Each structure stands twice: as structure tokens, then as C-alpha cells.
Amino acid sequence: MTRGGREKDRIDPERKCIATGESQPKAGLIRFCLGPEGHIVPDVLGKLPGRGIYVSADRAAIDKAVKKNLFSRAARQPAKAPDGLADLVEALVLQRTVD
């Protein structure tokens, strides 16, 4: 048993979404990293260096994170999200699925 009283039978590690506040397995979230010039970069493969910022794999959650500037809060430094970030993530996930 873990400290919180839950059974320790989960295989996948959980992460917390910065937009919704829900803890989910990593498979249901999109990882973002902060680029060298302070730009937010979607990390669909999960291999980019740096601290990961997780958002639910939902267009509304990504738009909410951009609109409320939640990436800067999670990164603890100024972060700029590109225009159309949800469209970019959708295209990257689609490309990964096809490959």
C-alpha cells in the first residue's frame, strides 16, 4: 500500500494535467517541453530533453492552457505558445499514428 492508502498495482506512471488538474496515465496526456528560446514544443514521442509539462489529449484542454498562460506557470518562467498549437499537436499525433 502507498502513502495515500491506494493499492500499488498501477503499471503506467501518472501525471497531472495543467489545464484540468486531473491525474491520468501518461498515455492519455500530451507532453510539452520548453525550447531554448522559451517556445513551447509538443513532444509527441516523449524523448525531448527537459522537464515535461503535461496536458490532456483534448483540444479544449490545450486551448485552455494556451489561453490562460498555464505553460508559463508550469515552467516557472516565461513561455510562448505558438499560434494554432492544438492544430500542430493534432497533426503530429496523426503523423505518429500513420508512421
WONORJO-V458147 format. One line per field, one symbol per residue. ss: DSSP state (2 for helix, 1 for strand, 0 for the rest). phi: phi as a letter, one per 30 degrees, with the letter a starting at -180 (. if undefined). psi: psi as a letter, one per 20 degrees, with the letter a starting at -180 (. if undefined). A space follows every 10 residues. Layout:
ss=???
phi=???
psi=???
//
This chain:
ss=0000000000 0001110000 0011122211 1111000011 1110000000 0011110022 2222222002 2222200001 0000222222 222222220
phi=.cddiddccd cddcbcddcc idcbdedcbc cbbcddcicd bdcddibddj ddccbedbed dddddddchd dddddiadbc cddidddddd ddddddddd
psi=qrhijqqmjp gpqqqppigh jqprqhhjqp pqrprhjjqp ppnhikiqqr pqppqqmpgh gghghggjli hgghikrppp pqpkhhgggg hghgghgg.
//
